[in-house]
Structures are given as C-alpha cells and as structure tokens.
C-alpha cells in the first residue's frame, strides 16, 4: 500500500517553521521504516487548519480520489484537520473506500466503524482546542482592555513588554514624536512661517530611528497615522470602541487638537496639482462657489524670458457668475490690509495684559464651583453608560447602536475631563486662549508689513478669519471671534491714539472679555463686559 506523508505547522515564521516540519519528517521516516510502510512523497504546508482552504492538503485529497495513493501518514490527526469540513472529507473518503488507511505515530487507527468513530472524536477534540483557545485569547484581550493596556502591537514610541505583558515607553523615540507633533502644529500657529510638510516630519523622525524595515523614512500615510493616533493622548481604539489607557503620555490634548486641525486644513488641498498660496481661503461673494487659481506663462521677446502669472477666479460650479479674475499680487495686498485692520495697538496690548493678570485673580473664585459642576456632569455620563450597558446585556439595545452611543458618551466624557484637567492645572479655560489672542492681534501689524511670502500670509490669514469673500476684485473678510470685534472697534474709533488719561479709573467685575464664546458659560456672569471696556479708550458718541 502506498502512503503519502503530510506535515503541517501553522506558524508563519520561516526559521521556526522549517525546524518543526523537519522534525515531523524525521519521525515519520523512522515510523515508516519500523512499520515497513512505503511513502511515495512528503507534502509540507505552513498554514493553519482551523479553517478550510489549505492548497497542499487539497492536493493530497485529489491524489486520494484519483487513487494515486491509498493511505495518509501524519504525526497526529490534528495535523490533518482542525475544522469540521476537512475532517468530514477524510471520513467520507474512508466511507467510499478511496482512502483505505491512516497512520499516526502518536495515535491508533483502524478502518472500522469503531476506528472512524474514534477518528471523528479526535477531529472534534482538535476543533474544540482551537475554539477554546480562540475564546481564551479573546477573553484575555478584553481583560487587557479593561486594565487599560492595549492588546495589540504598540505604536511607534512605545514597545510591548513580553515579561509584564504591558506597554513600555521608548523615551527617545516618544520625545521625537512629541517634537514632530509640535513641528507639525506650528503650521497652525498664529503667524507661523515654519511650515513643515509630511516629508519633513518623516525625515526628522528618521534621525531618531523611526523608519521602515528597509531603513527608509516613514511613508506619508504612516506619518498621517501617527499624527492622528489618539493612543498618544491616552485613548485606545479597539474593535470600534474607545477605551482609556493607562500607558504614559507626554503629548497634551491641546497639542493633539491643534495637529488635528492642521491635518483637516491640509486635507482640503491634498489633491491640488499646483500649490497656490490662497487656495481654500476664499469664496465667491456672488454665488458662494469656491475660488480657484490658475497659472499662465507669457514669453517676452525683448528680454527673452518667460514670466509666470497667477490669477484667482470663481469656479462657477454652483450657478452662472460674472465675477472677474484677480491677480495674486493684488490679492496679496488686500490680504495684508485685512490682517493689518485687526492689528492691536501696542498701548492697548500692554493694558490688556495688565487686566488679564487681574482677571486671573478673579477667576480663582469661580474655579471650585466649575469643578463641582463638571464632576456632577461626569457622574451623570457614568450613570448613562451603566444604563446603556445594562440594556445591551439584556438584549434590549442592538450591538451597533450600543457601540455608537457608547462612543458618543465617551467623547462627551473626554471633553469634560479635558476641561476639568485644564481648570485644575491652569484655572479658567478662556484665559489662555485670550492671552494667545492678544499675542496674535499684536503681531498682525508686523506680519502685514513684513516681507513675508504669500504662503506665510495665507497661514496667518486663517488665524484671523474663517472665510474670505471675493466680490468685484475686492476681498471682504469674515473675521474670527475676537478679531471681528477688534476690527469693528478700530473702525469706530478711527484708530484714535489712546492715552492714559482716557483709561477709566475703575472697572466693575472683570475687565476683559467682551466677545461671547471665549470664556466658559459658567464664568460669563463674572467675566463678561462690553467692548467699550475692552480697550483703554473712553469712546463717547457725538
């Protein structure tokens, strides 16, 4: 009787694989020599048997059906099958007589009803082992998630610890990643000119050992994944759900949010063929379609040179539009004026900083009240999460709805925790943004008058304005909160130079915030004032 020997190992690592299969071959050769069995060939396969679809195993069954061989030799029945379909095929071939015998050095088999019954049990035990192992692994992964430990491969900057089965920090790489976040976020800072591309970030990380297997810098998509990975702020995403991690983080939520805003802004223009400075900032004032740009080249015979001109125009994709084009130099001049119109005079800025210090003292009174309120909101969300879980366990709530609502509650809880952490560390959540606003407003005049490139003006323009409209070659800005009020007040006062004698002698309550939205709702009653008190000039209408 001719036999075919089948050797299988499910691990994919080649070095471990060869040793295991070679050991099986050696054992089967000794067994065949001892039992006087004829082996026509050895079939080796490096694939799991828990699911159907093994190519080499299918070839073995075809040879059995064609009666090229009559028996199979394997180290153990679980080498042949760990699923019911492959096990059923072997038993069916035994029933039809095409497969006449099975031989195992570690197990007994006879082609009798009792032997096939025992073989069926052996296959069933193999399947049970796989199923039970899978469930144990899943249970272990769920427990790691509950403990706040990511169950998969650690992201760049972290490393899996095989001894503690936790996530450890790679200090040098993690600090490099933090610096990469800061460099990338600079493109979103007020007036920043140090714009870093994804390639710049990849080359920077390459210096610290963050690279691909072929030692080349990380791909742009890998840089995007790093910059968008919430793991770096302590949030793990697993199986479509968010979980809080216990691993060490050195990237602040504020920095992470700035990076996400910059990613969102750049994604709006990633499909552009040309890099036009003011693309994405303007809309048509007539039809509200997007303003696009195009480049034209003109050859001058007299000087034997070619000059490139850039023009901006309405795309006219919404409806017919009669708006004319505008050249980039003319548009740049108008952007400089739009930025200069919201410049904060230095005398105002000095007084505002002084008032800001006084406000910081006043805000400490309401901090404890705000903390209590936020802690009550957190308890309310925890109660909702517990009710949601009870409904899911009782089968009342669909799994998809459960995941969706849980993630919504988690996002809400995360925002409250961020605000709570901000208040505990820095006091009120509006003081720091307002301080940044003063710094940005003070730098407007410098940015508008400096010899900046169009790209640098564009990055600063998105700080002062959310949308700019172009009508009859005239730029009409829609300023962001704070800058809009400042522009209106400057126009109202015609930039009258402030003097110390005009500063009100006493100011009741808070002295700064006159623009709704900068300060938190809980503290508005104590900090809100009109724009008449926002600057040191007493304005009286005539």
C-alpha positions in Angstrom: 0.0 0.0 0.0 1.3 3.4 -1.0 1.2 6.3 1.5 1.6 10.0 1.3 3.1 11.8 4.2 1.5 15.1 5.2 3.4 17.5 7.6 2.0 20.8 8.7 2.8 23.7 11.0 0.6 26.8 11.4 3.2 29.4 12.4 4.3 31.7 9.6 7.9 32.4 10.8 10.2 30.6 8.4 13.0 29.8 10.9 10.6 28.2 13.4 8.6 26.6 10.6 11.5 24.6 9.0 12.7 23.0 12.3 9.2 21.8 13.2 8.4 20.3 9.9 11.8 18.7 9.5 11.3 17.1 12.9 7.9 15.7 11.7 9.6 14.3 8.6 12.3 12.6 10.6 9.8 11.0 12.9 7.6 9.8 10.1 10.6 8.3 8.2 11.6 6.3 11.3 8.0 5.2 11.8 7.6 4.1 8.2 10.9 2.1 8.4 9.8 0.5 11.6 6.4 -0.4 10.3 7.6 -1.3 6.8 5.4 1.3 5.1 6.0 2.8 1.6 5.9 6.6 1.5 5.7 7.9 -2.1 6.2 11.6 -1.2 6.2 14.2 1.6 3.9 17.1 1.5 4.8 20.2 3.6 2.4 23.0 4.4 2.8 26.1 6.5 -0.9 27.1 7.2 -3.4 26.8 9.9 -6.0 24.0 9.8 -8.7 25.8 11.8 -10.4 27.0 8.6 -10.8 25.2 5.2 -8.7 26.3 2.2 -5.3 24.7 2.5 -3.8 24.2 -1.0 -1.4 21.4 -0.3 -4.0 19.5 1.7 -6.4 19.8 -1.2 -3.7 18.3 -3.5 -3.4 15.3 -1.1 -7.1 14.7 -1.2 -7.1 14.9 -5.0 -4.4 12.2 -5.2 -6.5 10.0 -2.9 -9.6 10.5 -5.1 -7.6 9.6 -8.2 -6.3 6.6 -6.3 -2.7 7.5 -6.9 -2.1 6.7 -3.2 -4.2 4.7 -0.8 -3.2 6.0 2.6 -2.0 9.0 4.6 0.7 9.2 7.2 0.7 12.2 9.7 2.2 12.9 13.1 -1.3 13.4 14.7 -4.9 13.6 13.5 -4.9 17.4 14.3 -2.2 17.8 11.6 -4.9 16.8 9.0 -7.9 18.8 10.3 -9.0 21.2 13.0 -12.3 22.1 11.3 -15.4 20.0 10.7 -15.3 20.3 6.8 -11.8 18.9 6.3 -12.4 16.2 8.9 -15.7 15.3 7.2 -13.9 14.9 3.9 -11.4 12.5 5.3 -14.1 10.4 6.9 -16.1 10.4 3.7 -13.2 9.2 1.7 -12.8 6.3 4.2 -16.5 5.5 3.8 -16.2 5.4 0.0 -13.1 3.2 0.1 -10.9 5.6 -1.8 -8.9 6.2 1.4 -8.0 2.8 2.8 -5.8 3.6 5.8 -4.4 6.3 8.1 -1.3 6.0 10.1 -0.2 8.1 13.1 2.9 7.5 15.3 1.1 9.1 18.2 -2.4 7.7 17.7 -4.2 4.4 16.9 -6.5 4.0 13.9 -8.3 1.1 12.1 -10.5 1.4 9.2 -13.5 0.1 11.0 -16.7 1.7 12.4 -15.1 1.9 15.8 -11.9 3.4 14.3 -13.8 6.0 12.3 -15.8 6.9 15.4 -12.6 7.4 17.4 -11.1 9.4 14.5 -14.2 11.6 14.5 -13.7 12.2 18.2 -10.1 13.1 17.6 -11.1 15.7 15.0 -13.7 17.0 17.3 -11.2 17.4 20.1 -8.8 19.3 17.7 -11.7 21.6 16.8 -12.6 22.1 20.4 -9.0 23.0 21.2 -8.9 25.7 18.5 -12.3 27.1 19.5 -11.4 27.1 23.2 -8.0 28.7 22.6 -9.6 31.4 20.5 -12.2 32.2 23.2 -9.4 32.3 25.9 -7.4 34.7 23.7 -10.4 37.0 23.2 -11.2 36.9 26.9 -7.6 37.8 27.7 -7.6 40.7 25.2 -10.9 42.1 26.7 -9.3 41.9 30.2 -6.3 43.8 29.0 -8.6 46.5 27.6 -10.4 46.7 31.0 -7.0 47.1 32.6 -6.2 50.0 30.3 -3.5 48.1 28.3 -3.6 48.0 24.5 -3.8 44.3 23.4 -2.1 44.8 20.0 1.3 45.9 18.7 2.4 49.1 20.4 2.5 52.2 18.2 5.8 54.0 17.4 7.4 55.4 20.6 6.2 52.5 22.7 7.2 48.9 22.9 5.4 45.7 24.1 7.0 44.2 27.2 6.8 40.4 27.0 7.5 40.0 30.7 4.8 42.3 32.1 2.6 42.0 29.0 2.2 45.8 29.2 3.2 48.8 27.1 6.5 50.4 27.9 7.9 53.8 26.7 10.8 54.2 24.3 11.9 57.6 25.8 14.0 58.9 22.9 11.5 57.9 20.2 8.5 59.2 22.1 10.2 62.5 22.7 11.0 62.7 19.0 7.3 62.0 18.2 6.2 64.8 20.6 8.6 67.2 18.8 7.1 66.0 15.5 3.7 66.9 16.8 4.9 70.4 17.8 6.7 71.0 14.5 3.6 70.0 12.5 1.3 72.1 14.7 3.4 75.2 14.0 1.7 75.4 10.7 -1.5 76.1 12.6 0.1 78.7 15.0 -0.6 82.4 14.7 1.7 83.9 12.2 4.0 80.9 11.9 6.3 80.8 9.0 8.0 77.4 9.8 5.6 75.2 7.9 6.6 71.5 7.9 5.4 69.0 5.3 4.8 65.3 5.9 8.1 64.6 4.3 9.9 67.0 6.6 8.3 65.2 9.6 9.4 61.8 8.1 13.0 62.9 7.7 13.0 64.3 11.2 11.8 61.0 12.7 14.2 59.1 10.6 17.1 60.6 12.6 15.7 59.0 15.8 15.3 55.5 14.4 11.6 55.8 13.4 11.8 54.2 9.9 10.5 51.4 7.7 12.0 47.9 7.7 14.1 48.8 4.6 15.6 51.7 6.7 13.9 54.3 4.5 11.9 57.2 6.1 8.3 56.5 7.0 5.7 56.9 4.3 3.5 59.9 4.2 0.5 57.7 5.2 2.4 56.3 8.2 3.1 59.9 9.3 -0.6 60.7 9.0 -1.5 57.7 11.1 1.0 58.7 13.8 -0.3 62.3 13.9 -3.9 61.1 14.1 -3.4 58.3 16.6 -5.3 59.0 19.8 -3.1 56.5 21.6 -0.6 59.3 22.2 -3.1 61.2 24.4 -4.1 58.0 26.4 -7.1 56.8 24.3 -7.2 53.3 22.8 -9.5 52.3 19.9 -10.2 48.6 19.8 -13.0 46.8 17.9 -14.7 50.1 17.1 -14.9 51.3 20.7 -12.9 53.9 22.6 -11.2 53.0 25.9 -9.0 54.8 28.4 -5.4 53.6 28.5 -3.0 53.6 31.5 0.2 54.0 29.4 2.4 57.1 29.9 1.6 60.0 27.6 3.7 63.2 27.1 1.6 64.8 24.3 -1.1 67.2 25.7 -4.6 67.1 24.4 -4.3 70.7 23.4 -1.3 70.0 21.2 -3.1 66.9 19.7 -6.1 69.0 18.9 -4.0 71.6 17.1 -2.5 68.9 15.0 -5.9 67.5 14.0 -7.0 71.0 12.9 -3.9 71.3 10.8 -4.4 67.8 9.3 -8.0 68.8 8.4 -6.9 72.0 6.8 -4.2 70.3 4.7 -6.5 67.5 3.6 -8.7 70.1 1.9 -5.9 70.7 -0.5 -4.0 67.5 -0.8 -5.4 66.7 -4.3 -4.3 70.0 -5.8 -1.9 69.8 -8.7 -0.4 73.2 -8.0 0.4 74.8 -4.7 -1.3 78.1 -4.8 -1.0 80.2 -1.6 -4.5 81.4 -1.1 -6.4 78.4 -2.3 -9.2 77.2 0.1 -9.4 80.6 1.9 -12.0 82.4 -0.2 -15.5 82.0 -1.7 -17.2 84.0 -4.4 -19.3 86.9 -3.0 -21.8 86.5 -5.7 -22.5 82.8 -6.0 -20.6 81.5 -2.9 -18.7 78.9 -5.0 -15.1 78.2 -4.2 -12.3 80.5 -5.5 -9.8 78.6 -7.6 -6.4 79.6 -9.1 -4.6 79.0 -12.4 -1.2 79.8 -13.7 -0.4 81.4 -17.0 3.0 81.9 -18.7 4.0 84.6 -21.0 7.1 84.9 -23.2 8.6 88.3 -23.7 10.7 88.5 -26.9 12.5 91.7 -26.0 14.1 90.3 -22.8 14.0 86.7 -23.9 12.3 85.5 -20.7 9.2 83.7 -19.6 7.1 85.1 -16.8 4.5 83.1 -14.8 1.4 84.9 -13.6 -1.1 83.5 -11.1 -4.8 84.5 -11.2 -7.7 83.7 -8.9 -11.3 83.3 -10.1 -14.6 81.8 -9.2 -15.1 78.2 -10.2 -18.8 79.0 -11.2 -19.9 75.5 -10.3 -23.0 76.5 -8.4 -24.6 78.9 -10.8 -23.6 81.3 -13.6 -21.4 84.1 -12.2 -20.0 87.3 -13.7 -17.2 87.9 -11.2 -13.8 88.8 -12.8 -10.4 87.3 -12.0 -7.8 88.9 -9.8 -4.0 88.7 -9.9 -2.1 87.2 -7.0 -0.1 90.3 -6.2 -3.3 92.4 -6.0 -4.9 89.7 -3.8 -1.8 89.6 -1.5 -2.0 93.4 -1.0 -5.6 93.0 0.1 -4.8 90.1 2.5 -2.1 92.3 4.1 -4.7 95.1 4.6 -7.2 92.6 6.1 -4.6 91.4 8.6 -3.5 94.9 9.4 -7.1 96.0 10.0 -7.2 93.7 13.1 -3.8 94.7 14.5 -3.9 95.6 18.1 -2.0 98.8 19.1 0.8 98.2 21.5 -0.6 100.6 24.1 -3.9 98.6 24.1 -2.0 95.3 24.3 0.0 96.4 27.4 -3.1 97.4 29.2 -5.0 94.2 28.2 -2.1 92.1 29.6 -2.4 94.1 32.8 -6.1 93.5 33.0 -5.6 89.8 32.2 -3.4 89.4 35.3 -6.2 90.9 37.4 -8.8 88.6 35.8 -6.7 85.6 36.7 -7.0 86.5 40.3 -10.8 87.0 40.0 -11.2 83.6 38.2 -9.9 81.7 41.2 -13.2 82.5 43.0 -15.3 80.5 40.5 -12.9 77.6 39.8 -14.2 75.5 42.7 -17.8 75.9 41.5 -16.9 75.0 38.0 -15.0 71.9 39.2 -18.1 70.7 41.2 -20.4 71.3 38.2 -18.1 69.3 35.8 -17.7 66.4 38.3 -21.6 66.2 38.5 -21.7 66.0 34.7 -19.2 63.2 34.7 -21.3 61.2 37.2 -24.3 61.7 35.0 -22.5 60.3 32.0 -21.2 57.3 34.0 -24.8 56.6 35.0 -25.9 56.8 31.4 -23.1 54.4 30.4 -24.2 51.9 33.0 -27.8 52.0 31.9 -26.6 51.6 28.3 -24.6 48.6 29.2 -27.5 47.1 31.2 -29.7 47.5 28.1 -27.1 45.9 25.9 -26.6 42.9 28.2 -30.4 42.3 28.5 -30.7 42.3 24.7 -32.8 45.5 24.5 -30.2 47.5 22.7 -28.7 46.5 19.3 -24.8 45.9 19.4 -24.2 48.6 16.7 -26.4 51.2 18.5 -24.6 50.3 21.7 -21.2 50.9 20.2 -22.4 54.2 18.6 -23.9 55.6 21.8 -21.0 54.4 23.9 -18.5 56.3 21.7 -20.7 59.4 21.8 -20.8 59.3 25.7 -17.1 58.6 25.7 -16.4 61.6 23.5 -18.5 63.8 25.8 -16.8 62.4 28.9 -13.4 63.0 27.3 -14.2 66.7 26.6 -15.4 67.2 30.2 -12.3 65.5 31.5 -10.1 67.8 29.3 -11.9 70.9 30.6 -11.7 69.6 34.2 -7.9 69.0 33.8 -7.5 72.4 32.2 -9.2 74.1 35.1 -7.3 72.2 37.7 -3.9 72.9 36.1 -4.4 76.4 34.6 -7.6 77.8 36.1 -10.2 79.1 33.7 -10.3 77.7 30.1 -10.7 81.1 28.5 -7.7 83.0 29.9 -5.1 81.1 28.0 -6.9 81.4 24.6 -7.5 85.1 25.2 -3.8 85.5 26.0 -3.0 83.9 22.7 -5.5 86.1 21.0 -3.8 89.2 22.4 -0.4 87.9 21.1 -1.8 87.2 17.7 -3.5 90.6 17.5 -0.3 92.4 18.5 1.7 90.5 15.8 -0.8 91.4 13.0 0.8 94.7 12.1 4.2 93.1 12.0 3.0 90.3 9.8 1.2 92.7 7.4 4.2 94.9 6.9 7.0 92.3 6.8 8.3 90.9 3.6 6.5 87.6 4.0 5.7 85.2 1.3 2.2 84.5 0.1 2.2 81.1 1.9 3.1 82.8 5.2 0.3 85.3 4.8 -2.1 82.5 4.0 -1.3 80.6 7.2 -1.8 83.7 9.3 -5.0 84.7 7.4 -6.7 81.5 8.6 -5.9 82.6 12.2 -7.8 85.9 11.9 -10.5 84.9 9.5 -12.7 81.8 8.9 -13.9 82.8 5.4 -13.0 85.5 2.9 -15.3 86.5 0.1 -14.2 88.0 -3.2 -16.5 90.4 -4.9 -15.6 92.7 -7.9 -11.9 92.0 -7.1 -12.4 93.2 -3.6 -11.6 91.0 -0.6 -14.2 91.0 2.1 -13.0 89.2 5.3 -15.2 87.4 7.7 -13.1 87.6 10.9 -13.0 85.0 13.6 -14.4 85.8 17.1 -12.5 88.5 18.8 -10.9 89.8 15.7 -14.3 90.8 14.3 -15.0 92.9 17.4 -11.5 94.4 17.3 -11.9 95.4 13.7 -15.3 97.0 14.4 -13.9 98.9 17.4 -10.9 100.1 15.5 -13.1 101.4 12.6 -15.4 103.1 15.1 -12.6 104.9 16.9 -10.7 105.6 13.6 -7.6 104.4 15.5 -7.5 107.3 17.9 -4.2 107.1 19.8 -5.1 106.0 23.4 -3.8 107.9 26.3 -3.5 107.0 30.0 -5.8 109.9 30.9 -8.6 108.3 29.0 -8.5 105.0 30.9 -11.5 104.5 33.1 -10.5 104.9 36.8 -12.4 101.9 38.0 -14.0 98.9 36.3 -16.6 96.8 38.0 -16.2 93.0 37.7 -14.0 91.5 35.1 -12.1 93.8 32.8 -11.6 91.8 29.6 -13.9 89.5 27.8 -16.5 91.3 25.7 -16.7 88.7 23.0 -19.1 85.8 23.7 -17.5 82.4 23.3 -14.0 82.9 24.6 -14.9 82.3 28.2 -16.8 79.3 29.5 -20.6 79.7 30.1 -20.2 79.0 33.8 -18.0 82.1 34.3 -19.7 84.6 32.0 -21.7 86.3 34.7 -18.4 87.2 36.4 -16.2 88.0 33.5 -18.3 89.4 30.7 -18.1 93.1 29.8 -18.8 95.2 26.8 -16.3 96.1 24.1 -16.2 99.7 25.5 -14.2 98.3 28.4 -12.0 96.1 26.2 -9.6 98.9 25.4 -8.2 101.8 27.4 -10.1 104.5 25.3 -13.3 106.0 26.6 -15.5 106.4 23.5 -18.4 108.9 23.5 -20.7 109.3 20.6 -21.5 112.8 19.5 
